[in-house]
C-alpha cells in the first residue's frame, strides 16, 4: 500500500484552514492594534498614547540608516517589523497553499496589507508612514511563507497555536494596561519630546 505523508482527509484540511483563518483574524487584530491604534491604549506605559497622533511620510527606502547616529536602532526596528509579519506570512500560506505559486500570493497579500496600514496611518494621522516598513513587512511575509512551506503541514497546528496564544497574551497585556508600568519611566523615541513630556505628565496625574 502506497503512503502519501502530505495527504490529509478533506475534513482535516478544512478544519486546519478554519483554525488558520481564526488565527489570522486574531493575529491581524494584534498587528492593527500595534500599528494604528496605539493612540487609544497603552501596555505597561511603553509609549505615550498622546504622542501617537500625527502624520509623516518617508519615501526614501532605509533613510533611517542614513540619518541615525547609530546603526543598531534602525536595524533593530527593521528586524522587529520583519518578525512582526512572519506569523502573517505563515498563516496566509496555510490558507492559500492550494493555489498556484502560493508563496507569491502570500508576498502580494503581505504587500497589500502593509500598504493599507501605511496609508491609513497617514490618512487618519495615527502614525509615521514609511516605505521601509512596507518593504520590510513584505519581506517578513515572504519569510513566513517560506518557513511554512519548508516545515510542512505537520507543523501547521503549532503555528496556529502560537498565533492564537500571541493574541491571547496581547489581550491580557491590554487589559492590564498602564498598571504594568511607571509613568515616570515612559520612553517614546518616536514621538516629539514636547508631546512625550506632556503625555507622561498626563499619565502620572491619573489615579
QUILIN-V457597 format. One record per pair of residues at least 12 apart in sequence whose C-alpha atoms are under 10 Angstrom apart, sorted by the first residue. I is the first residue (numbers start at 1). J is the second residue. D is the distance in Angstrom with one decimal. If there is no record, write none. Layout:
# QUILIN-V457597
i	j	d
I	J	D
I	J	D
This chain:
# QUILIN-V457597
i	j	d
5	153	9.5
5	154	9.4
6	152	8.1
6	153	7.1
6	154	8.5
7	153	9.4
8	153	9.3
13	94	9.8
13	95	10.0
13	153	9.8
14	95	9.7
16	94	8.2
16	95	8.8
16	153	9.6
16	156	7.6
16	157	7.3
16	160	8.6
17	91	9.0
17	92	9.7
17	94	6.7
17	95	5.8
17	96	9.2
17	156	9.4
17	160	9.6
18	95	8.6
19	91	9.6
19	94	10.0
19	95	9.8
19	156	9.8
19	157	8.5
19	160	6.9
19	161	9.0
19	164	9.3
20	90	9.3
20	91	5.9
20	92	8.0
20	93	9.5
20	94	6.8
20	95	6.8
20	156	8.3
20	157	8.4
20	159	8.6
20	160	5.8
20	161	9.1
20	163	9.0
20	164	9.3
21	91	7.5
21	92	8.3
21	94	8.9
21	95	7.2
21	160	9.1
22	91	9.6
22	160	8.7
22	163	9.5
22	164	8.2
23	87	9.6
23	88	9.2
23	91	7.4
23	159	9.0
23	160	5.9
23	161	7.8
23	162	8.8
23	163	5.8
23	164	5.4
23	165	9.1
23	166	9.5
23	167	8.2
24	87	8.4
24	88	6.7
24	89	9.6
24	90	9.3
24	91	6.0
24	92	7.5
24	95	9.4
24	160	8.3
24	163	7.6
24	164	8.5
24	167	9.8
25	88	9.7
25	91	9.8
25	163	9.7
25	164	9.3
25	167	9.4
26	163	7.5
26	164	6.5
26	165	9.4
26	166	8.6
26	167	5.7
26	168	8.4
26	170	9.9
26	171	10.0
27	84	9.9
27	85	9.8
27	87	7.9
27	88	7.4
27	91	9.3
27	160	9.8
27	162	9.7
27	163	5.9
27	164	7.0
27	165	9.2
27	166	7.2
27	167	5.6
27	168	9.3
27	170	9.4
28	85	9.5
28	87	9.4
28	88	7.4
28	113	9.7
28	163	9.5
28	167	8.8
29	167	7.9
29	170	9.8
30	84	9.8
30	163	9.8
30	166	8.4
30	167	6.4
30	168	9.6
30	170	7.1
30	171	8.6
31	84	7.7
31	85	8.3
31	88	9.1
31	114	10.0
31	117	9.3
31	167	9.7
32	113	10.0
32	117	7.6
33	170	9.8
35	52	10.0
35	114	9.9
35	117	7.3
35	118	8.6
35	120	9.8
35	121	7.9
35	126	8.3
35	127	7.4
35	128	9.4
36	52	8.8
36	53	9.6
36	117	7.3
36	118	8.8
36	120	7.8
36	121	6.1
36	122	9.7
36	124	8.8
36	125	9.0
36	126	5.7
36	127	6.6
36	128	9.6
37	49	8.9
37	52	8.5
37	53	9.6
37	121	9.3
37	126	7.2
37	127	8.9
38	50	9.0
38	51	9.2
38	52	6.4
38	53	8.8
38	126	8.0
38	127	8.7
39	51	7.3
39	52	5.0
39	53	6.3
39	54	9.8
39	126	7.1
39	127	8.9
40	52	8.8
40	53	9.7
40	126	10.0
41	174	7.2
41	175	9.5
41	177	7.2
41	178	8.7
42	173	8.9
42	174	6.9
42	175	9.5
42	176	9.1
42	177	5.5
42	178	6.1
42	179	9.6
42	180	9.6
42	181	9.7
43	170	9.1
43	172	9.7
43	173	6.0
43	174	5.7
43	175	8.5
43	176	7.3
43	177	4.6
43	178	5.8
43	179	8.2
43	180	6.9
43	181	7.9
44	173	7.8
44	174	8.6
44	176	7.8
44	177	5.7
44	178	4.8
44	179	6.3
44	180	4.1
44	181	4.2
44	182	7.5
44	183	8.8
44	185	9.9
44	186	8.8
45	177	7.5
45	178	5.3
45	179	8.1
45	180	7.2
45	181	5.2
45	182	6.7
45	183	6.3
45	184	9.1
45	185	7.9
45	186	5.8
45	187	8.3
45	188	9.4
45	200	8.9
45	203	8.6
46	177	9.8
46	178	8.7
46	180	9.3
46	181	7.6
46	182	9.2
46	183	9.1
46	185	8.5
46	186	5.9
46	187	6.5
46	188	7.2
47	178	9.9
47	183	9.7
47	185	9.9
47	186	6.3
47	187	6.3
47	188	5.2
47	189	8.7
47	190	9.0
47	191	8.8
47	196	8.5
47	199	9.1
47	200	9.0
48	183	9.2
48	186	7.2
48	187	8.0
48	188	6.6
48	190	9.9
48	191	8.2
48	195	8.4
48	196	6.3
48	197	8.9
48	198	9.0
48	199	5.6
48	200	6.6
48	201	10.0
48	202	9.4
48	203	8.2
49	188	9.7
49	191	9.7
49	195	9.7
49	196	8.9
49	199	7.2
49	200	9.4
49	203	9.4
50	191	9.0
50	195	6.9
50	196	7.6
50	197	9.9
50	198	8.1
50	199	5.5
50	200	8.9
50	202	9.0
50	203	9.7
51	126	9.5
51	127	9.4
51	188	8.0
51	189	10.0
51	190	8.2
51	191	5.3
51	192	6.9
51	193	8.8
51	194	8.9
51	195	5.3
51	196	5.8
51	197	9.1
51	198	8.6
51	199	6.8
51	200	9.5
52	125	8.5
52	126	6.1
52	127	6.1
52	128	8.8
52	188	9.3
52	190	8.3
52	191	6.7
52	192	9.3
52	195	9.0
52	196	9.3
53	121	9.3
53	122	10.0
53	124	8.7
53	125	5.7
53	126	4.9
53	127	6.3
53	128	9.2
53	191	8.9
53	195	9.6
54	121	8.6
54	122	7.9
54	123	9.8
54	124	8.4
54	125	4.6
54	126	5.6
54	127	5.8
54	128	7.3
54	191	9.1
54	192	9.8
55	121	7.1
55	122	5.2
55	123	7.9
55	124	8.0
55	125	4.6
55	126	6.5
55	127	5.6
55	128	5.5
55	129	7.3
56	121	8.9
56	122	6.7
56	123	10.0
56	125	8.2
56	126	9.5
56	127	7.4
56	128	5.0
56	129	6.0
56	130	8.1
57	118	9.0
57	119	9.5
57	121	9.6
57	122	7.4
57	127	9.4
57	128	6.2
57	129	4.8
57	130	5.7
57	131	8.1
58	128	8.0
58	129	6.4
58	130	4.7
58	131	6.2
58	132	8.1
58	133	9.7
59	129	8.6
59	130	6.4
59	131	5.4
59	132	8.0
60	130	8.1
60	131	6.8
60	132	7.6
61	130	7.9
61	131	5.8
61	132	4.9
61	133	8.7
61	134	9.3
61	135	8.1
61	136	9.9
62	74	8.4
62	75	9.6
62	78	8.9
62	130	8.9
62	131	8.1
62	132	5.5
62	133	8.8
62	135	9.3
62	136	9.6
63	130	9.2
63	131	9.3
63	132	7.9
64	77	9.7
64	78	9.7
64	130	9.8
64	132	8.8
65	78	10.0
77	133	9.3
77	136	9.9
78	132	8.0
78	133	7.4
78	135	9.6
78	136	6.5
78	137	8.7
79	136	7.9
79	137	9.4
79	140	8.9
80	136	9.2
80	137	9.3
80	140	9.5
81	132	9.6
81	133	6.8
81	134	9.2
81	135	9.6
81	136	6.4
81	137	5.8
81	138	9.5
81	139	9.4
81	140	7.5
82	133	8.4
82	134	9.7
82	135	8.9
82	136	5.2
82	137	5.1
82	138	7.7
82	139	6.4
82	140	4.3
82	141	7.8
82	142	9.5
82	143	8.5
82	144	9.6
83	136	9.0
83	137	8.0
83	139	9.2
83	140	5.9
83	141	8.7
83	143	8.7
83	144	8.7
84	136	9.6
84	137	7.4
84	140	7.1
84	141	8.8
84	144	10.0
85	110	7.7
85	113	9.9
85	114	9.0
85	136	8.6
85	137	5.6
85	138	7.4
85	139	8.1
85	140	4.8
85	141	5.2
85	142	8.7
85	143	8.6
85	144	7.5
86	110	9.6
86	137	8.2
86	138	9.1
86	139	8.3
86	140	4.7
86	141	5.0
86	142	7.4
86	143	6.0
86	144	4.2
86	145	7.7
86	146	9.6
86	147	8.7
86	148	9.8
87	140	8.3
87	141	7.5
87	143	9.1
87	144	6.0
87	145	8.8
87	147	9.7
87	148	9.5
87	159	7.6
87	160	8.9
87	162	8.7
87	163	6.9
88	106	8.8
88	109	9.5
88	110	7.7
88	113	9.9
88	137	9.7
88	140	8.3
88	141	6.2
88	142	9.5
88	143	9.9
88	144	7.0
88	145	8.5
88	163	8.8
89	103	8.7
89	105	9.9
89	106	6.2
89	107	7.6
89	109	8.7
89	110	7.0
89	137	9.7
89	138	8.8
89	139	9.3
89	140	7.0
89	141	3.9
89	142	6.2
89	143	7.0
89	144	4.2
89	145	4.9
89	146	8.3
89	147	8.7
89	148	8.1
90	103	9.8
90	106	8.6
90	140	9.6
90	141	7.3
90	142	8.7
90	143	8.2
90	144	4.4
90	145	5.0
90	146	7.9
90	147	7.0
90	148	5.3
90	149	8.4
90	156	8.6
90	159	7.3
90	160	8.8
90	163	9.7
91	106	9.2
91	141	9.5
91	144	8.0
91	145	8.0
91	148	8.2
91	156	8.5
91	159	7.5
91	160	7.2
91	163	8.5
92	105	8.7
92	106	6.0
92	107	9.3
92	109	8.1
92	110	8.7
92	141	8.5
92	144	8.6
92	145	7.5
92	148	9.4
93	105	8.2
93	106	6.1
93	107	9.5
93	141	9.2
93	142	9.5
93	144	7.9
93	145	5.4
93	146	8.6
93	147	9.4
93	148	6.7
93	149	7.6
93	156	9.9
94	106	9.7
94	145	8.4
94	148	7.4
94	149	8.6
94	152	9.7
94	153	8.3
94	156	7.3
94	159	9.6
94	160	9.4
97	145	9.4
97	148	9.5
97	149	8.4
102	145	8.1
102	146	9.9
102	149	9.2
103	141	9.0
103	142	6.9
103	143	9.4
103	144	9.2
103	145	5.7
103	146	7.0
103	148	9.6
103	149	8.3
104	141	10.0
104	142	8.0
104	145	8.9
105	142	9.6
105	145	9.5
106	138	8.9
106	141	6.6
106	142	6.8
106	143	9.9
106	144	8.8
106	145	6.6
106	146	9.8
107	137	9.5
107	138	6.1
107	139	7.6
107	140	8.7
107	141	5.8
107	142	5.4
107	143	9.1
107	144	9.5
107	145	8.0
108	138	7.9
108	141	8.9
108	142	9.2
109	138	8.4
109	141	8.3
109	142	9.9
110	134	8.9
110	135	9.7
110	137	7.0
110	138	5.1
110	139	8.3
110	140	8.2
110	141	5.5
110	142	7.9
111	134	6.6
111	135	7.7
111	136	9.4
111	137	7.3
111	138	5.0
111	139	8.7
111	140	9.9
111	141	8.2
111	142	9.7
112	134	9.0
112	138	8.6
113	134	9.0
113	137	9.0
113	138	8.7
114	131	9.6
114	133	7.7
114	134	5.5
114	135	8.5
114	136	9.3
114	137	6.4
114	138	7.1
114	141	9.8
115	129	9.2
115	130	9.6
115	131	8.6
115	133	8.9
115	134	6.1
115	135	9.4
115	137	9.4
115	138	9.3
116	134	9.5
117	129	8.4
117	133	9.9
117	134	8.9
118	130	6.9
118	131	8.2
118	133	8.0
118	134	7.4
127	190	9.4
127	191	9.6
128	190	8.8
128	191	9.9
178	203	8.6
182	200	9.7
182	203	9.2
182	204	8.2
183	199	9.2
183	200	6.0
183	201	7.9
183	202	8.9
183	203	6.0
183	204	5.2
183	205	8.9
183	206	9.4
184	197	9.7
184	200	6.8
184	201	8.3
184	203	8.7
184	204	7.0
185	200	8.6
186	199	9.2
186	200	6.7
186	203	9.5
186	204	10.0
187	200	9.0
188	200	9.8
